[in-house]
Amino acid sequence: MEPTEAARLEGSDRFQRAAALGDRFLENIETVVHGKHEEIKLVLAALVCGGHVLFEDVPGTAKTVLARAIAQSIEGATPSRIQCTPDLQPTDVTGLSIYNQREREFEFRPGPIFANVVLVDEVNRAMPKTQSALLEAMAEHQVTVDGQTRVLPDPFLLIATENPIEYEGTFPLPEAQLDRFFLKTALGYPSTDEELQIVDEQRHGHPLRWLQPVISVEDVHVMREAVTTVYVDGLLQRWIVELVRATRALDEVAVGASVRGSLALERAARAWALLDHRPYVVPEDIEWLFAPVLLHRIVFRPTFLAEARRVGWIEAVAGIAETCFAAAPRPVPDSSEEPPPPERLPVHP
């Protein structure tokens, strides 16, 4: 049954409200994290899609500040930080049951994973047993301790970091865990002017002290619902699948991206369109998101990794992306029709 005009207008209003919430959220975070507009948008896209983010970046590039800023921007949200070391145990992450002598029973003490925004710093320094403790939390938004399952707070965003300059004493994340991350990116160093601004701002204290919440937990759910209403043309959906399948046929690749990659790329494109105030996905969204959403899901052959060390990782993966886009070229629409206007988009009853 076709939606009524009132339902169309209501759906359009909900979408515009969600897009405005995204703007407010983004602008608030940018008051403390400067010059990283696109990178912050990526993290917000992961948040509204219920995904998690992996940063491979050097120390001191505002990763902790970004995690705290996201938590402080959501009223009632709690931040947490886990500093990974080789002696970190799984119970240090999930929590454990301790015997209460007064009550004569065991009581559960929740670990730092029970927070809305969790920063897992230098995750590759933790033992594989501890890394695996994060898998259930990331995939199911719950943890099981002593046979009892406990649900994590909602929203739940995990931001993990890796240090790309020190590998001694580290434990590389297995492919199964890398695939759990919605996207992988880096903040990088600020420009000269931005770094001067940071130095000047922190003369009398960190600006995080004055950061106030601008949205509520309910507003996050509003944005998540709006993402599901973003229109993705059938041609673009097929193109997403063809791009992911193209990663499996490359000579440089041992294992290509899984179906999880197709799902993540489609959801990320919807979220990116929402943050751009568009109720429909365009090919440029998919091209922009290809690398951060898919490349960390690919297992490369040793010959490619050796070549990447010689020419540089950025140039090497750019070649991989170009090859995939050549194998699965951008679709050509059958007609010159424009994408459907907001009022014609499918809306929830």
C-alpha angles and dihedrals in degrees: 000000000000114000116248122249090253090054091049092051092046090051091050091050091051091050093049091048091052092049090050090051089053090052092049092048093048095047092050093053092046090062087073103023108053131200097006101102098140094042092051089049089055091054092047089050088055091048095053090045093050092244136131134238134226118202119197100191144128120262120275100036097120098262092136091043090053093051092049092045091054091050093045091049091061114071110239095007119134127215126212136182130206115193105204120220131161091259094053110122127210090246089056085065105035100030129238144236116263125193112247107210093195094053093031093225140091118266126194119242108198118226128224091276087078096085137097096241116028122187112201102194119208093352092182090066091066121090116260090250090059093043089055090055087069094055098078092043092052097044103035103022089233141087131215118216124172090353094304122112118220123191119231123230118278123260095040121182123174118197114189126186135204126195108227096195103057120051101157110114094010132126112218114228113256118245091249091060095042088056089058091066113092092213143349124220144140134234097210128189121315123244121264094263092046092050090050089051090051092050092049094046094052095051091101100026140308116304089228086079090070099037111122130197114262102179137033133231088257089057089057088056089049090056091046091053091048091054090061091057095055110115119240115186117230090241091057092047090053090047091054091053092046091051092051091047089049089063089062094057099052118117089221092056128082096183122014130210116296130228085273086069092056091050093047095047092050093047093045091052090053092050092046090053090050092052088050091052092247121132090204137053121244127199091253090065091059093045092051094047097043096092101042093044103040114023097073089054092062124091107214126207119250091249091060092046090052090050090048090055089052100047099024130265096259094054092044096052090043087061090051091053092049091051092051092048089049091051092046106030123198109279120251114224118238092230140020093250117138120236112278115276119249095259091060095051118112111264133195115257 
